[in-house]
Amino acid sequence: MRKYVLKRLIIAIPTFLGITLLVFALCYNATGSPLELLLSDPNISEAEVARRAEELGLNDPFHIQYFSWLKNFFCGNLGYSYRTNQAVMEMLMEALWPTVLLTLSAVLVACLISFPLGIQSARHQNGIWDTISSVFSFLSTSTPSFFLALVFLSIFSVHFGWLPIGGMYDTGKDATFLSLLRHLIMPACVLGSTLIGSLIQYIRSSMLEVMGEDYVRTARSKGLKERVVVIKHILRNSLIPVVTYLGMEIPLLMGGAVVTEQVFSWPGLGNLMLKSINSRDYPVIMGVTIITAVAVLLFNLLTDLFYGVLDPRIRHN
Amino acid sequence: MTQKRTEWRNFLKRFRKNKLAVFGLIVLVLITLAVLIVPPFLPYDEAQIDAAAFNSPPSAQHLLGTDTTGRDVLARLLYGGRVSLFVGVISTLISVVIGIPLGLLAAFYRGWFETLVMRATDIFMTIPSTILILFLVSMFGPSIVTVTVVIGVLGWTKFARQIYGTVLSVREKDYVEGGKAIGQRDSVIITRYILPNAIAPIFISITFRIASAIILESSLSFLGMGVQMPAASWGNMLYNAQSISILKNCQWMWLPPGLVLMLTILSINFIGNGLRDALDPKTSIR
């Protein structure tokens, strides 16, 4: 198992380096330089600006700048925000937790809805559950999350007034778990909805495949209860493609979180990204891009590991 | 030739049997015709401001009412549809034009080129596309062109991966060996022997990609990072709806674009599903 983990880690390294290189190259060519702000300040002479540029290493060739940036990155130093002068790393860490919480809750919501539907529709093909899950999956893949968010808001917040319209906690009150939950439920459902459609399909088709296996027939003929057969023999063995799919969709969710966070003013990475874009705060934009990519890499790694746990054949291969 | 024709006929037959797919096709054609033909006959255009009617609900004068600046919602809906469909189709074309050759050549020649292309897809697929798109759009400034190009360029990975997988298996087939044996040039083998046998599944992906490109464009425009006012897109028509009073009192401003957008995506997905089932009845989900 240790060898398997190590191998996965080593494969992730070039991808990570590639991402940093790509993002750095884009910024290198785009931002002009962080000195533009200084140049626009009439109190600072051009000689002073040139001195600063030298100091910051902006006159160095591309690869030198890249490596010094990378070194700083590994020391946890991503520079400072143009907008707030706060350390970028600090801002990212503040925003990371809400985004991770939102993403995981969304996965949870999607699983809670998709698993029963997927299992039922595989067990009773062409039955009423099959139709219901079909409708669910078409609606889920065809409803843009921002529209769903607006519909939810207008029903649950504006019309009924049951749920808060945004934020993470009630302002001016203690940050309680209940308050967090009330704020979390709508964004999590909206973000999770994008997953439901394909998740149901994956669960269904993967279960159908396993249901035809000999060991399922054996389990039934041993007289095991249907519940046991479905959960222990069929579901467990059909989880692998489902887990892979979930792992693959994490980047999509992190991206989708931008829209959801914006509508519900959720203080996560997506929200930070949009604020930074509006003020052209490149160090932060770069930081968010890299940190989401790293988060995705980590999730993919976890998926691979989980995979190894589920199916011993994979880790011994 | 006759065999090809029978295959095609069987394909059409299976597609026609799929009621949802046919429904999707009809709706999509109707929407496309509406946004292409109707706008010139409207009394208003997308940017025209009716100073006498801000926030006015649907009436005989403005069939779907007006928005906060007094622009006709129906006109914006139709002009916006042009933009949404245009961005969806063109950006998907860009993705195909980049992704297909790269994936195809990677699978055909293998070696360092294969490594390069596949690692590149890894990198692009690890950065969440919405984040990367926002990043690029912020650099080049939001506009219809930037949005189309950026969505298009970043969509290449899926096509490259898909054709790569198919070509890997097709290149081992006997008829490709045969082509090589009679001394055909690589370009002929790729275009005559491999491509025709690997292209069919791509059409399914194209359909689904158009749907997701439209969603991407409308999400960007919704965030204010896509199509800029006064130009209309289904996404930016919902931009203003991010306020309680509009959500509560002015449903005509945001429900129509949202519903039409949803209907369009739904139709495209129905068609995509129908194509998939008709192409390969074995993998049929429903």
Chai-1 contact restraints between the chains, C-beta under 6 A:
chainA,res_idxA,chainB,res_idxB,connection_type,confidence,min_distance_angstrom,max_distance_angstrom,comment,restraint_id
A,T15,B,D122,contact,1.0,0.0,6.0,A-B,restraint_1
A,T15,B,I123,contact,1.0,0.0,6.0,A-B,restraint_2
A,T15,B,T126,contact,1.0,0.0,6.0,A-B,restraint_3
A,G18,B,I123,contact,1.0,0.0,6.0,A-B,restraint_4
A,I19,B,I123,contact,1.0,0.0,6.0,A-B,restraint_5
A,I19,B,I127,contact,1.0,0.0,6.0,A-B,restraint_6
A,A30,B,M139,contact,1.0,0.0,6.0,A-B,restraint_7
A,T141,B,N269,contact,1.0,0.0,6.0,A-B,restraint_8
A,S142,B,M262,contact,1.0,0.0,6.0,A-B,restraint_9
A,S142,B,I265,contact,1.0,0.0,6.0,A-B,restraint_10
A,S142,B,L266,contact,1.0,0.0,6.0,A-B,restraint_11
A,S142,B,N269,contact,1.0,0.0,6.0,A-B,restraint_12
A,T143,B,M262,contact,1.0,0.0,6.0,A-B,restraint_13
A,P144,B,I215,contact,1.0,0.0,6.0,A-B,restraint_14
A,P144,B,S218,contact,1.0,0.0,6.0,A-B,restraint_15
A,F146,B,S219,contact,1.0,0.0,6.0,A-B,restraint_16
A,F146,B,F222,contact,1.0,0.0,6.0,A-B,restraint_17
A,F147,B,G258,contact,1.0,0.0,6.0,A-B,restraint_18
A,L150,B,A241,contact,1.0,0.0,6.0,A-B,restraint_19
A,L153,B,L247,contact,1.0,0.0,6.0,A-B,restraint_20
A,S154,B,L247,contact,1.0,0.0,6.0,A-B,restraint_21
A,V158,B,I244,contact,1.0,0.0,6.0,A-B,restraint_22
A,V158,B,L247,contact,1.0,0.0,6.0,A-B,restraint_23
A,V158,B,K248,contact,1.0,0.0,6.0,A-B,restraint_24
A,Q201,B,I285,contact,1.0,0.0,6.0,A-B,restraint_25
A,P251,B,P128,contact,1.0,0.0,6.0,A-B,restraint_26
A,M254,B,P128,contact,1.0,0.0,6.0,A-B,restraint_27
A,G255,B,P128,contact,1.0,0.0,6.0,A-B,restraint_28
A,G255,B,S129,contact,1.0,0.0,6.0,A-B,restraint_29
A,G255,B,T130,contact,1.0,0.0,6.0,A-B,restraint_30
A,G255,B,I131,contact,1.0,0.0,6.0,A-B,restraint_31
A,V258,B,T130,contact,1.0,0.0,6.0,A-B,restraint_32
A,V259,B,S219,contact,1.0,0.0,6.0,A-B,restraint_33
A,Q262,B,L223,contact,1.0,0.0,6.0,A-B,restraint_34
A,I277,B,S138,contact,1.0,0.0,6.0,A-B,restraint_35
A,I285,B,F135,contact,1.0,0.0,6.0,A-B,restraint_36
A,T289,B,I131,contact,1.0,0.0,6.0,A-B,restraint_37
A,T289,B,F135,contact,1.0,0.0,6.0,A-B,restraint_38
A,T292,B,P128,contact,1.0,0.0,6.0,A-B,restraint_39
A,T292,B,I131,contact,1.0,0.0,6.0,A-B,restraint_40
A,A293,B,T126,contact,1.0,0.0,6.0,A-B,restraint_41
A,A293,B,I127,contact,1.0,0.0,6.0,A-B,restraint_42
A,V296,B,T126,contact,1.0,0.0,6.0,A-B,restraint_43
A,L297,B,T126,contact,1.0,0.0,6.0,A-B,restraint_44
